[in-house]
């Protein structure tokens, strides 16, 4: 209550000071109103518009030079290049239009700045101009939308592949679990009602009466074979999450009460990505920052940070709660032989609940 009353008092004092100031201004009238811009003001404002134009273009170029290397490296999925092409085409169109329109806006603000000796000329209407600024944006936007729809269809609507590996991504606050279909590559039925079965060992709610689920494998580190199509089935236990794998240009919402689906084929193993020159440069930059932070931690008697090593990662791209930032899972892309060896070493659901 004290804080509330204090705020009210400050507001009233501010209003009182403002009112007294206005009264003083009215009690001492001047021959010329300072509220109306004169030619000197307009001249200054026009020049400032040109200065600001140079500033924003300079800042843009500096940003490209200074932070251009923080962009993601080349995509590691078969559909990734098409996705990136769409993004860069869209960025290029937007950047070109923004550059041209801002240049005209600031230049005309200077060229046609106010002068007492000049009267503004108004167009009541101009059909030609209206047609130009309506038809051209319509054509450009329609082309971008059609291109985007074509790319979306090319990514989402793929032919059914019987040899594709089926993997479930199970989201819950604040972690991920992955489930493989086992030897039959078929996921057993699952529901949140079964989560408490077997003294809470049923981590993703598999229906133990479904024989397809007994050979399912539940892990918290996602392994994927390179060059093989992966069909992801996605579920959420609690709230809306979003399975985001940035290096694969893949994202799909995980919605409670329903199963969403996304498929892609990894094209680069983890080891191949670690040897990529772009990734090497990013890792070096990160470790330089971690080294500086480690020196500060050591000076304060704390442990130093471990060097960063590149790994693919699965993130949640929805703000799903207080610990949303911790919701991630490591992804390892490896050869099919390495993957088969790893999957055989994992425990099945039937073995896990025994």
Buried (B, 14 or more C-beta within 10 A) or exposed (E): EEEEEEEEEEEEEEEEEEEEEEEEEEEEEEEEEEEEBEEEEBBEBBEBBBEEBEEEBEEBEEEEEEEEEEEBBBBBBBBBEBBBEBEEBEEEBEEEEEEEEBEEEBBEBBEEBBEEEEEEEEEEEEEEEEEEEEEEEEEEEEEBEEBBEEBEEEBEEBEEEEEBBBBBBBBBBBBBBBBBBBEEBBBBEBEBEBBEBBEEEBBBBBBBEBEBBBBBBBBEEBBBBBBBBBBBBBBBBBBBBBBBBBBBBBEBBBBBEEEBEBBBBBBBBBBEBBEBEEBBEBBEEBBEEBEEEBEEEEEEEEEEBEEBEBBBBBBBBBEBBEEBEEBBBBBBBBEEEBBEEBBEEBEBBBEBBE
